[in-house]
Amino acid sequence: MALQSVLLLDFYDKMAFQHYQPSEAPGLLQIHARGSLSILRSLPKGELRNPATLQLATQSILVTILSCGADATEFPEHLIGLYNELGSYIQSDRWHLIGHYISLVNIHINVRNGKMGLSDALKRAREYSLDIVEEENKMSRLWRPYRRDTCEARAFDSYYDAYPNHKVAQALNKYRIMRLGVASFVHRLTGSVEVAEDVEQLVRTICASVPQIILPEARPQNTLPFSPLQILECSAVLSPLYLCARHTRDPAMRAWILQTLEYMADNGVKMAQTLANIIESPLKPEIWDWFRMVGSYTCSAL
């Protein structure tokens, strides 16, 4: 399928040009992402009833959104219309999540490009945060994790959260990542103690989801060194861990994140060491810089 081929080319671009800077050639790494949208628009309506096509369409929309966010460039003019049109064919939590990504990334792009003042951005961010909490609460009621106490040092504060499966943890963490980004933005502008507490609680909740995929005793399928499935699952939590390390003010939590990344690296997740090095470096890149370096905005859509 042409759409799948274009998305694979986009994936290759992102991974091959990890150290690309947008100022060097604006839009270079968006060519295939935007091309996938053009293919989507040209598909016969009947094709949009095909589950495989809809899965690729979802990936195409998400890749384009995050690619624009990484380069701080405007969305293609037909992106929102295409998202709304496909919404009549796709009804899933992931699709609603993508709608939230559109809102969050749009705020980021407009602030970076000077098209939105900080007061307007703050108002939008607070409204947006309430929407995310409502969606997350709906999911949490269905898939509430349960806490396990442990003496294992790989679990921060001697506990971790057990989820029905990794997909549930990943889905909930995506909402938490968005809330964490918004809360950190609001805290920078307001200095609110209450918001600072929200940031730390979100960091703890996200980090408590990690031991389940790395501790040998947490699941029967966990092994040392990690299995290919565990490596894939760990790759999915690298960006959340980066955000947590960036925004926490608790030195013990930051140290735990670094130790966890090094443990992952020792057991087969090579990119975890790269991330640990970035966290320890004097430079403090934004999450978008991390996405751009490793192609995570493409990987997150797989």
C-alpha positions as protocol buffer text, in pm:
chain_id: "A"
residue {
  index: 1
  type: MET
  ca { x: 0 y: 0 z: 0 }
}
residue {
  index: 2
  type: ALA
  ca { x: 129 y: 345 z: -95 }
}
residue {
  index: 3
  type: LEU
  ca { x: 34 y: 495 z: 243 }
}
residue {
  index: 4
  type: GLN
  ca { x: 232 y: 234 z: 433 }
}
residue {
  index: 5
  type: SER
  ca { x: 535 y: 287 z: 207 }
}
residue {
  index: 6
  type: VAL
  ca { x: 531 y: 663 z: 263 }
}
residue {
  index: 7
  type: LEU
  ca { x: 507 y: 618 z: 640 }
}
residue {
  index: 8
  type: LEU
  ca { x: 804 y: 381 z: 633 }
}
residue {
  index: 9
  type: LEU
  ca { x: 1001 y: 643 z: 438 }
}
residue {
  index: 10
  type: ASP
  ca { x: 905 y: 900 z: 704 }
}
residue {
  index: 11
  type: PHE
  ca { x: 1027 y: 662 z: 974 }
}
residue {
  index: 12
  type: TYR
  ca { x: 1359 y: 619 z: 789 }
}
residue {
  index: 13
  type: ASP
  ca { x: 1398 y: 997 z: 752 }
}
residue {
  index: 14
  type: LYS
  ca { x: 1348 y: 1056 z: 1122 }
}
residue {
  index: 15
  type: MET
  ca { x: 1595 y: 785 z: 1224 }
}
residue {
  index: 16
  type: ALA
  ca { x: 1857 y: 864 z: 958 }
}
residue {
  index: 17
  type: PHE
  ca { x: 1866 y: 1239 z: 1032 }
}
residue {
  index: 18
  type: GLN
  ca { x: 1853 y: 1226 z: 1411 }
}
residue {
  index: 19
  type: HIS
  ca { x: 2068 y: 1536 z: 1458 }
}
residue {
  index: 20
  type: TYR
  ca { x: 1890 y: 1745 z: 1198 }
}
residue {
  index: 21
  type: GLN
  ca { x: 1805 y: 2101 z: 1300 }
}
residue {
  index: 22
  type: PRO
  ca { x: 1492 y: 2265 z: 1150 }
}
residue {
  index: 23
  type: SER
  ca { x: 1684 y: 2586 z: 1072 }
}
residue {
  index: 24
  type: GLU
  ca { x: 1914 y: 2394 z: 838 }
}
residue {
  index: 25
  type: ALA
  ca { x: 1634 y: 2300 z: 596 }
}
residue {
  index: 26
  type: PRO
  ca { x: 1285 y: 2391 z: 716 }
}
residue {
  index: 27
  type: GLY
  ca { x: 1029 y: 2117 z: 660 }
}
residue {
  index: 28
  type: LEU
  ca { x: 1281 y: 1859 z: 533 }
}
residue {
  index: 29
  type: LEU
  ca { x: 1163 y: 1589 z: 773 }
}
residue {
  index: 30
  type: GLN
  ca { x: 795 y: 1661 z: 714 }
}
residue {
  index: 31
  type: ILE
  ca { x: 791 y: 1576 z: 343 }
}
residue {
  index: 32
  type: HIS
  ca { x: 674 y: 1218 z: 378 }
}
residue {
  index: 33
  type: ALA
  ca { x: 443 y: 1290 z: 672 }
}
residue {
  index: 34
  type: ARG
  ca { x: 263 y: 1555 z: 471 }
}
residue {
  index: 35
  type: GLY
  ca { x: 270 y: 1330 z: 166 }
}
residue {
  index: 36
  type: SER
  ca { x: 83 y: 1064 z: 362 }
}
residue {
  index: 37
  type: LEU
  ca { x: -197 y: 1315 z: 423 }
}
residue {
  index: 38
  type: SER
  ca { x: -225 y: 1380 z: 51 }
}
residue {
  index: 39
  type: ILE
  ca { x: -262 y: 1007 z: -10 }
}
residue {
  index: 40
  type: LEU
  ca { x: -529 y: 988 z: 260 }
}
residue {
  index: 41
  type: ARG
  ca { x: -729 y: 1266 z: 100 }
}
residue {
  index: 42
  type: SER
  ca { x: -722 y: 1088 z: -236 }
}
residue {
  index: 43
  type: LEU
  ca { x: -845 y: 751 z: -110 }
}
residue {
  index: 44
  type: PRO
  ca { x: -1193 y: 636 z: -219 }
}
residue {
  index: 45
  type: LYS
  ca { x: -1446 y: 653 z: 65 }
}
residue {
  index: 46
  type: GLY
  ca { x: -1486 y: 276 z: 53 }
}
residue {
  index: 47
  type: GLU
  ca { x: -1119 y: 232 z: 150 }
}
residue {
  index: 48
  type: LEU
  ca { x: -1183 y: 414 z: 477 }
}
residue {
  index: 49
  type: ARG
  ca { x: -1395 y: 123 z: 597 }
}
residue {
  index: 50
  type: ASN
  ca { x: -1092 y: -104 z: 584 }
}
residue {
  index: 51
  type: PRO
  ca { x: -948 y: -154 z: 939 }
}
residue {
  index: 52
  type: ALA
  ca { x: -589 y: -172 z: 808 }
}
residue {
  index: 53
  type: THR
  ca { x: -635 y: 155 z: 617 }
}
residue {
  index: 54
  type: LEU
  ca { x: -783 y: 323 z: 924 }
}
residue {
  index: 55
  type: GLN
  ca { x: -487 y: 211 z: 1134 }
}
residue {
  index: 56
  type: LEU
  ca { x: -246 y: 364 z: 884 }
}
residue {
  index: 57
  type: ALA
  ca { x: -462 y: 679 z: 866 }
}
residue {
  index: 58
  type: THR
  ca { x: -439 y: 714 z: 1243 }
}
residue {
  index: 59
  type: GLN
  ca { x: -62 y: 679 z: 1228 }
}
residue {
  index: 60
  type: SER
  ca { x: -39 y: 931 z: 944 }
}
residue {
  index: 61
  type: ILE
  ca { x: -234 y: 1196 z: 1138 }
}
residue {
  index: 62
  type: LEU
  ca { x: -32 y: 1145 z: 1455 }
}
residue {
  index: 63
  type: VAL
  ca { x: 305 y: 1147 z: 1278 }
}
residue {
  index: 64
  type: THR
  ca { x: 217 y: 1474 z: 1103 }
}
residue {
  index: 65
  type: ILE
  ca { x: 99 y: 1640 z: 1426 }
}
residue {
  index: 66
  type: LEU
  ca { x: 414 y: 1551 z: 1619 }
}
residue {
  index: 67
  type: SER
  ca { x: 643 y: 1631 z: 1327 }
}
residue {
  index: 68
  type: CYS
  ca { x: 494 y: 1980 z: 1309 }
}
residue {
  index: 69
  type: GLY
  ca { x: 535 y: 2014 z: 1686 }
}
residue {
  index: 70
  type: ALA
  ca { x: 901 y: 1913 z: 1668 }
}
residue {
  index: 71
  type: ASP
  ca { x: 971 y: 2174 z: 1399 }
}
residue {
  index: 72
  type: ALA
  ca { x: 726 y: 2432 z: 1546 }
}
residue {
  index: 73
  type: THR
  ca { x: 566 y: 2473 z: 1203 }
}
residue {
  index: 74
  type: GLU
  ca { x: 199 y: 2526 z: 1122 }
}
residue {
  index: 75
  type: PHE
  ca { x: -25 y: 2227 z: 1061 }
}
residue {
  index: 76
  type: PRO
  ca { x: -112 y: 2158 z: 697 }
}
residue {
  index: 77
  type: GLU
  ca { x: -436 y: 2346 z: 630 }
}
residue {
  index: 78
  type: HIS
  ca { x: -634 y: 2028 z: 561 }
}
residue {
  index: 79
  type: LEU
  ca { x: -512 y: 1837 z: 873 }
}
residue {
  index: 80
  type: ILE
  ca { x: -797 y: 1938 z: 1105 }
}
residue {
  index: 81
  type: GLY
  ca { x: -1062 y: 1878 z: 839 }
}
residue {
  index: 82
  type: LEU
  ca { x: -916 y: 1536 z: 765 }
}
residue {
  index: 83
  type: TYR
  ca { x: -912 y: 1448 z: 1135 }
}
residue {
  index: 84
  type: ASN
  ca { x: -1278 y: 1546 z: 1169 }
}
residue {
  index: 85
  type: GLU
  ca { x: -1373 y: 1355 z: 854 }
}
residue {
  index: 86
  type: LEU
  ca { x: -1199 y: 1038 z: 967 }
}
residue {
  index: 87
  type: GLY
  ca { x: -1372 y: 1069 z: 1304 }
}
residue {
  index: 88
  type: SER
  ca { x: -1691 y: 939 z: 1140 }
}
residue {
  index: 89
  type: TYR
  ca { x: -1506 y: 613 z: 1068 }
}
residue {
  index: 90
  type: ILE
  ca { x: -1284 y: 584 z: 1376 }
}
residue {
  index: 91
  type: GLN
  ca { x: -1425 y: 571 z: 1728 }
}
residue {
  index: 92
  type: SER
  ca { x: -1154 y: 482 z: 1977 }
}
residue {
  index: 93
  type: ASP
  ca { x: -977 y: 619 z: 2282 }
}
residue {
  index: 94
  type: ARG
  ca { x: -663 y: 658 z: 2074 }
}
residue {
  index: 95
  type: TRP
  ca { x: -848 y: 874 z: 1822 }
}
residue {
  index: 96
  type: HIS
  ca { x: -978 y: 1102 z: 2099 }
}
residue {
  index: 97
  type: LEU
  ca { x: -623 y: 1115 z: 2236 }
}
residue {
  index: 98
  type: ILE
  ca { x: -499 y: 1240 z: 1899 }
}
residue {
  index: 99
  type: GLY
  ca { x: -756 y: 1519 z: 1918 }
}
residue {
  index: 100
  type: HIS
  ca { x: -595 y: 1627 z: 2244 }
}
residue {
  index: 101
  type: TYR
  ca { x: -252 y: 1615 z: 2080 }
}
residue {
  index: 102
  type: ILE
  ca { x: -379 y: 1854 z: 1814 }
}
residue {
  index: 103
  type: SER
  ca { x: -488 y: 2105 z: 2081 }
}
residue {
  index: 104
  type: LEU
  ca { x: -166 y: 2078 z: 2283 }
}
residue {
  index: 105
  type: VAL
  ca { x: 71 y: 2094 z: 1987 }
}
residue {
  index: 106
  type: ASN
  ca { x: -123 y: 2387 z: 1842 }
}
residue {
  index: 107
  type: ILE
  ca { x: -68 y: 2585 z: 2165 }
}
residue {
  index: 108
  type: HIS
  ca { x: 304 y: 2498 z: 2155 }
}
residue {
  index: 109
  type: ILE
  ca { x: 339 y: 2604 z: 1789 }
}
residue {
  index: 110
  type: ASN
  ca { x: 152 y: 2932 z: 1835 }
}
residue {
  index: 111
  type: VAL
  ca { x: 353 y: 3029 z: 2146 }
}
residue {
  index: 112
  type: ARG
  ca { x: 685 y: 2941 z: 1977 }
}
residue {
  index: 113
  type: ASN
  ca { x: 592 y: 3144 z: 1669 }
}
residue {
  index: 114
  type: GLY
  ca { x: 466 y: 3442 z: 1867 }
}
residue {
  index: 115
  type: LYS
  ca { x: 108 y: 3406 z: 1749 }
}
residue {
  index: 116
  type: MET
  ca { x: -33 y: 3356 z: 2099 }
}
residue {
  index: 117
  type: GLY
  ca { x: 41 y: 3566 z: 2407 }
}
residue {
  index: 118
  type: LEU
  ca { x: 131 y: 3395 z: 2732 }
}
residue {
  index: 119
  type: SER
  ca { x: -192 y: 3502 z: 2905 }
}
residue {
  index: 120
  type: ASP
  ca { x: -403 y: 3347 z: 2628 }
}
residue {
  index: 121
  type: ALA
  ca { x: -182 y: 3037 z: 2629 }
}
residue {
  index: 122
  type: LEU
  ca { x: -222 y: 3004 z: 3007 }
}
residue {
  index: 123
  type: LYS
  ca { x: -601 y: 3025 z: 2978 }
}
residue {
  index: 124
  type: ARG
  ca { x: -606 y: 2768 z: 2696 }
}
residue {
  index: 125
  type: ALA
  ca { x: -371 y: 2538 z: 2886 }
}
residue {
  index: 126
  type: ARG
  ca { x: -589 y: 2537 z: 3198 }
}
residue {
  index: 127
  type: GLU
  ca { x: -903 y: 2463 z: 2996 }
}
residue {
  index: 128
  type: TYR
  ca { x: -721 y: 2193 z: 2809 }
}
residue {
  index: 129
  type: SER
  ca { x: -593 y: 2033 z: 3131 }
}
residue {
  index: 130
  type: LEU
  ca { x: -948 y: 1993 z: 3261 }
}
residue {
  index: 131
  type: ASP
  ca { x: -1049 y: 1815 z: 2940 }
}
residue {
  index: 132
  type: ILE
  ca { x: -756 y: 1573 z: 2968 }
}
residue {
  index: 133
  type: VAL
  ca { x: -832 y: 1493 z: 3333 }
}
residue {
  index: 134
  type: GLU
  ca { x: -1191 y: 1411 z: 3242 }
}
residue {
  index: 135
  type: GLU
  ca { x: -1080 y: 1173 z: 2964 }
}
residue {
  index: 136
  type: GLU
  ca { x: -815 y: 1010 z: 3183 }
}
residue {
  index: 137
  type: ASN
  ca { x: -1064 y: 955 z: 3465 }
}
residue {
  index: 138
  type: LYS
  ca { x: -1296 y: 771 z: 3227 }
}
residue {
  index: 139
  type: MET
  ca { x: -1014 y: 534 z: 3135 }
}
residue {
  index: 140
  type: SER
  ca { x: -892 y: 494 z: 3494 }
}
residue {
  index: 141
  type: ARG
  ca { x: -1232 y: 376 z: 3610 }
}
residue {
  index: 142
  type: LEU
  ca { x: -1211 y: 90 z: 3359 }
}
residue {
  index: 143
  type: TRP
  ca { x: -842 y: 5 z: 3401 }
}
residue {
  index: 144
  type: ARG
  ca { x: -743 y: 109 z: 3751 }
}
residue {
  index: 145
  type: PRO
  ca { x: -398 y: -29 z: 3843 }
}
residue {
  index: 146
  type: TYR
  ca { x: -332 y: -183 z: 4180 }
}
residue {
  index: 147
  type: ARG
  ca { x: -31 y: -109 z: 4396 }
}
residue {
  index: 148
  type: ARG
  ca { x: 231 y: -370 z: 4480 }
}
residue {
  index: 149
  type: ASP
  ca { x: 472 y: -322 z: 4768 }
}
residue {
  index: 150
  type: THR
  ca { x: 824 y: -448 z: 4713 }
}
residue {
  index: 151
  type: CYS
  ca { x: 1172 y: -437 z: 4865 }
}
residue {
  index: 152
  type: GLU
  ca { x: 1323 y: -418 z: 4515 }
}
residue {
  index: 153
  type: ALA
  ca { x: 1541 y: -107 z: 4473 }
}
residue {
  index: 154
  type: ARG
  ca { x: 1428 y: -76 z: 4110 }
}
residue {
  index: 155
  type: ALA
  ca { x: 1092 y: 46 z: 4241 }
}
residue {
  index: 156
  type: PHE
  ca { x: 1094 y: 402 z: 4371 }
}
residue {
  index: 157
  type: ASP
  ca { x: 972 y: 436 z: 4732 }
}
residue {
  index: 158
  type: SER
  ca { x: 926 y: 56 z: 4760 }
}
residue {
  index: 159
  type: TYR
  ca { x: 615 y: 16 z: 4543 }
}
residue {
  index: 160
  type: TYR
  ca { x: 498 y: 4 z: 4185 }
}
residue {
  index: 161
  type: ASP
  ca { x: 166 y: -3 z: 4000 }
}
residue {
  index: 162
  type: ALA
  ca { x: 51 y: -318 z: 3821 }
}
residue {
  index: 163
  type: TYR
  ca { x: -166 y: -278 z: 3511 }
}
residue {
  index: 164
  type: PRO
  ca { x: -373 y: -538 z: 3319 }
}
residue {
  index: 165
  type: ASN
  ca { x: -122 y: -507 z: 3034 }
}
residue {
  index: 166
  type: HIS
  ca { x: 136 y: -266 z: 2894 }
}
residue {
  index: 167
  type: LYS
  ca { x: -104 y: -112 z: 2642 }
}
residue {
  index: 168
  type: VAL
  ca { x: -326 y: 10 z: 2927 }
}
residue {
  index: 169
  type: ALA
  ca { x: -27 y: 163 z: 3110 }
}
residue {
  index: 170
  type: GLN
  ca { x: 93 y: 326 z: 2788 }
}
residue {
  index: 171
  type: ALA
  ca { x: -250 y: 471 z: 2711 }
}
residue {
  index: 172
  type: LEU
  ca { x: -289 y: 620 z: 3059 }
}
residue {
  index: 173
  type: ASN
  ca { x: 67 y: 753 z: 3053 }
}
residue {
  index: 174
  type: LYS
  ca { x: -4 y: 940 z: 2731 }
}
residue {
  index: 175
  type: TYR
  ca { x: -272 y: 1138 z: 2913 }
}
residue {
  index: 176
  type: ARG
  ca { x: -39 y: 1191 z: 3208 }
}
residue {
  index: 177
  type: ILE
  ca { x: 240 y: 1315 z: 2980 }
}
residue {
  index: 178
  type: MET
  ca { x: 6 y: 1576 z: 2834 }
}
residue {
  index: 179
  type: ARG
  ca { x: -106 y: 1681 z: 3182 }
}
residue {
  index: 180
  type: LEU
  ca { x: 257 y: 1698 z: 3296 }
}
residue {
  index: 181
  type: GLY
  ca { x: 352 y: 1920 z: 3004 }
}
residue {
  index: 182
  type: VAL
  ca { x: 60 y: 2152 z: 3068 }
}
residue {
  index: 183
  type: ALA
  ca { x: 114 y: 2162 z: 3445 }
}
residue {
  index: 184
  type: SER
  ca { x: 482 y: 2244 z: 3401 }
}
residue {
  index: 185
  type: PHE
  ca { x: 393 y: 2523 z: 3158 }
}
residue {
  index: 186
  type: VAL
  ca { x: 136 y: 2666 z: 3402 }
}
residue {
  index: 187
  type: HIS
  ca { x: 383 y: 2642 z: 3690 }
}
residue {
  index: 188
  type: ARG
  ca { x: 649 y: 2834 z: 3497 }
}
residue {
  index: 189
  type: LEU
  ca { x: 402 y: 3116 z: 3441 }
}
residue {
  index: 190
  type: THR
  ca { x: 235 y: 3123 z: 3784 }
}
residue {
  index: 191
  type: GLY
  ca { x: 473 y: 2965 z: 4037 }
}
residue {
  index: 192
  type: SER
  ca { x: 170 y: 2794 z: 4194 }
}
residue {
  index: 193
  type: VAL
  ca { x: 259 y: 2560 z: 4482 }
}
residue {
  index: 194
  type: GLU
  ca { x: -51 y: 2352 z: 4412 }
}
residue {
  index: 195
  type: VAL
  ca { x: 49 y: 2303 z: 4048 }
}
residue {
  index: 196
  type: ALA
  ca { x: 404 y: 2213 z: 4157 }
}
residue {
  index: 197
  type: GLU
  ca { x: 254 y: 1938 z: 4375 }
}
residue {
  index: 198
  type: ASP
  ca { x: 51 y: 1817 z: 4077 }
}
residue {
  index: 199
  type: VAL
  ca { x: 372 y: 1794 z: 3873 }
}
residue {
  index: 200
  type: GLU
  ca { x: 544 y: 1578 z: 4135 }
}
residue {
  index: 201
  type: GLN
  ca { x: 239 y: 1352 z: 4173 }
}
residue {
  index: 202
  type: LEU
  ca { x: 221 y: 1299 z: 3797 }
}
residue {
  index: 203
  type: VAL
  ca { x: 593 y: 1217 z: 3790 }
}
residue {
  index: 204
  type: ARG
  ca { x: 547 y: 958 z: 4066 }
}
residue {
  index: 205
  type: THR
  ca { x: 248 y: 800 z: 3892 }
}
residue {
  index: 206
  type: ILE
  ca { x: 427 y: 772 z: 3558 }
}
residue {
  index: 207
  type: CYS
  ca { x: 743 y: 630 z: 3716 }
}
residue {
  index: 208
  type: ALA
  ca { x: 541 y: 379 z: 3918 }
}
residue {
  index: 209
  type: SER
  ca { x: 429 y: 221 z: 3590 }
}
residue {
  index: 210
  type: VAL
  ca { x: 786 y: 132 z: 3485 }
}
residue {
  index: 211
  type: PRO
  ca { x: 896 y: -146 z: 3727 }
}
residue {
  index: 212
  type: GLN
  ca { x: 626 y: -382 z: 3599 }
}
residue {
  index: 213
  type: ILE
  ca { x: 810 y: -415 z: 3267 }
}
residue {
  index: 214
  type: ILE
  ca { x: 1166 y: -442 z: 3405 }
}
residue {
  index: 215
  type: LEU
  ca { x: 1152 y: -640 z: 3732 }
}
residue {
  index: 216
  type: PRO
  ca { x: 1201 y: -1015 z: 3676 }
}
residue {
  index: 217
  type: GLU
  ca { x: 944 y: -1103 z: 3944 }
}
residue {
  index: 218
  type: ALA
  ca { x: 678 y: -856 z: 3828 }
}
residue {
  index: 219
  type: ARG
  ca { x: 554 y: -1068 z: 3535 }
}
residue {
  index: 220
  type: PRO
  ca { x: 615 y: -1429 z: 3427 }
}
residue {
  index: 221
  type: GLN
  ca { x: 738 y: -1316 z: 3083 }
}
residue {
  index: 222
  type: ASN
  ca { x: 1004 y: -1075 z: 3218 }
}
residue {
  index: 223
  type: THR
  ca { x: 1364 y: -1188 z: 3166 }
}
residue {
  index: 224
  type: LEU
  ca { x: 1722 y: -1069 z: 3210 }
}
residue {
  index: 225
  type: PRO
  ca { x: 1856 y: -954 z: 2975 }
}
residue {
  index: 226
  type: PHE
  ca { x: 1530 y: -813 z: 2843 }
}
residue {
  index: 227
  type: SER
  ca { x: 1327 y: -996 z: 2580 }
}
residue {
  index: 228
  type: PRO
  ca { x: 1252 y: -819 z: 2249 }
}
residue {
  index: 229
  type: LEU
  ca { x: 903 y: -740 z: 2382 }
}
residue {
  index: 230
  type: GLN
  ca { x: 1044 y: -585 z: 2699 }
}
residue {
  index: 231
  type: ILE
  ca { x: 1288 y: -376 z: 2492 }
}
residue {
  index: 232
  type: LEU
  ca { x: 994 y: -248 z: 2286 }
}
residue {
  index: 233
  type: GLU
  ca { x: 795 y: -171 z: 2602 }
}
residue {
  index: 234
  type: CYS
  ca { x: 1092 y: 11 z: 2756 }
}
residue {
  index: 235
  type: SER
  ca { x: 1135 y: 214 z: 2438 }
}
residue {
  index: 236
  type: ALA
  ca { x: 778 y: 337 z: 2483 }
}
residue {
  index: 237
  type: VAL
  ca { x: 856 y: 479 z: 2830 }
}
residue {
  index: 238
  type: LEU
  ca { x: 1177 y: 663 z: 2737 }
}
residue {
  index: 239
  type: SER
  ca { x: 1000 y: 989 z: 2648 }
}
residue {
  index: 240
  type: PRO
  ca { x: 783 y: 980 z: 2964 }
}
residue {
  index: 241
  type: LEU
  ca { x: 1095 y: 922 z: 3175 }
}
residue {
  index: 242
  type: TYR
  ca { x: 1271 y: 1211 z: 3004 }
}
residue {
  index: 243
  type: LEU
  ca { x: 982 y: 1443 z: 3083 }
}
residue {
  index: 244
  type: CYS
  ca { x: 975 y: 1323 z: 3444 }
}
residue {
  index: 245
  type: ALA
  ca { x: 1349 y: 1381 z: 3487 }
}
residue {
  index: 246
  type: ARG
  ca { x: 1316 y: 1725 z: 3330 }
}
residue {
  index: 247
  type: HIS
  ca { x: 1027 y: 1843 z: 3545 }
}
residue {
  index: 248
  type: THR
  ca { x: 1076 y: 1680 z: 3886 }
}
residue {
  index: 249
  type: ARG
  ca { x: 1236 y: 1885 z: 4163 }
}
residue {
  index: 250
  type: ASP
  ca { x: 1302 y: 1576 z: 4374 }
}
residue {
  index: 251
  type: PRO
  ca { x: 1672 y: 1481 z: 4346 }
}
residue {
  index: 252
  type: ALA
  ca { x: 1597 y: 1127 z: 4467 }
}
residue {
  index: 253
  type: MET
  ca { x: 1343 y: 1077 z: 4190 }
}
residue {
  index: 254
  type: ARG
  ca { x: 1581 y: 1215 z: 3929 }
}
residue {
  index: 255
  type: ALA
  ca { x: 1855 y: 980 z: 4053 }
}
residue {
  index: 256
  type: TRP
  ca { x: 1612 y: 685 z: 4035 }
}
residue {
  index: 257
  type: ILE
  ca { x: 1524 y: 772 z: 3674 }
}
residue {
  index: 258
  type: LEU
  ca { x: 1892 y: 779 z: 3578 }
}
residue {
  index: 259
  type: GLN
  ca { x: 1956 y: 447 z: 3752 }
}
residue {
  index: 260
  type: THR
  ca { x: 1654 y: 295 z: 3577 }
}
residue {
  index: 261
  type: LEU
  ca { x: 1774 y: 414 z: 3237 }
}
residue {
  index: 262
  type: GLU
  ca { x: 2120 y: 268 z: 3299 }
}
residue {
  index: 263
  type: TYR
  ca { x: 1961 y: -62 z: 3408 }
}
residue {
  index: 264
  type: MET
  ca { x: 1758 y: -65 z: 3085 }
}
residue {
  index: 265
  type: ALA
  ca { x: 2071 y: 6 z: 2882 }
}
residue {
  index: 266
  type: ASP
  ca { x: 2259 y: -278 z: 3053 }
}
residue {
  index: 267
  type: ASN
  ca { x: 1976 y: -514 z: 2957 }
}
residue {
  index: 268
  type: GLY
  ca { x: 1940 y: -430 z: 2591 }
}
residue {
  index: 269
  type: VAL
  ca { x: 1772 y: -87 z: 2557 }
}
residue {
  index: 270
  type: LYS
  ca { x: 2066 y: 99 z: 2403 }
}
residue {
  index: 271
  type: MET
  ca { x: 1881 y: 427 z: 2350 }
}
residue {
  index: 272
  type: ALA
  ca { x: 1825 y: 446 z: 2728 }
}
residue {
  index: 273
  type: GLN
  ca { x: 2195 y: 527 z: 2777 }
}
residue {
  index: 274
  type: THR
  ca { x: 2172 y: 808 z: 2521 }
}
residue {
  index: 275
  type: LEU
  ca { x: 1879 y: 951 z: 2715 }
}
residue {
  index: 276
  type: ALA
  ca { x: 2063 y: 923 z: 3048 }
}
residue {
  index: 277
  type: ASN
  ca { x: 2357 y: 1112 z: 2898 }
}
residue {
  index: 278
  type: ILE
  ca { x: 2124 y: 1387 z: 2776 }
}
residue {
  index: 279
  type: ILE
  ca { x: 1963 y: 1421 z: 3120 }
}
residue {
  index: 280
  type: GLU
  ca { x: 2304 y: 1454 z: 3286 }
}
residue {
  index: 281
  type: SER
  ca { x: 2439 y: 1702 z: 3030 }
}
residue {
  index: 282
  type: PRO
  ca { x: 2447 y: 2077 z: 3110 }
}
residue {
  index: 283
  type: LEU
  ca { x: 2217 y: 2136 z: 2813 }
}
residue {
  index: 284
  type: LYS
  ca { x: 1846 y: 2100 z: 2885 }
}
residue {
  index: 285
  type: PRO
  ca { x: 1681 y: 2023 z: 2554 }
}
residue {
  index: 286
  type: GLU
  ca { x: 1305 y: 2042 z: 2517 }
}
residue {
  index: 287
  type: ILE
  ca { x: 1104 y: 1724 z: 2471 }
}
residue {
  index: 288
  type: TRP
  ca { x: 1071 y: 1815 z: 2102 }
}
residue {
  index: 289
  type: ASP
  ca { x: 1451 y: 1812 z: 2069 }
}
residue {
  index: 290
  type: TRP
  ca { x: 1455 y: 1461 z: 2214 }
}
residue {
  index: 291
  type: PHE
  ca { x: 1183 y: 1352 z: 1971 }
}
residue {
  index: 292
  type: ARG
  ca { x: 1380 y: 1498 z: 1682 }
}
residue {
  index: 293
  type: MET
  ca { x: 1703 y: 1327 z: 1786 }
}
residue {
  index: 294
  type: VAL
  ca { x: 1566 y: 974 z: 1808 }
}
residue {
  index: 295
  type: GLY
  ca { x: 1260 y: 984 z: 1588 }
}
residue {
  index: 296
  type: SER
  ca { x: 1035 y: 912 z: 1887 }
}
residue {
  index: 297
  type: TYR
  ca { x: 746 y: 1101 z: 1735 }
}
residue {
  index: 298
  type: THR
  ca { x: 745 y: 836 z: 1464 }
}
residue {
  index: 299
  type: CYS
  ca { x: 806 y: 545 z: 1701 }
}
residue {
  index: 300
  type: SER
  ca { x: 521 y: 656 z: 1929 }
}
residue {
  index: 301
  type: ALA
  ca { x: 277 y: 608 z: 1645 }
}
residue {
  index: 302
  type: LEU
  ca { x: 364 y: 242 z: 1582 }
}
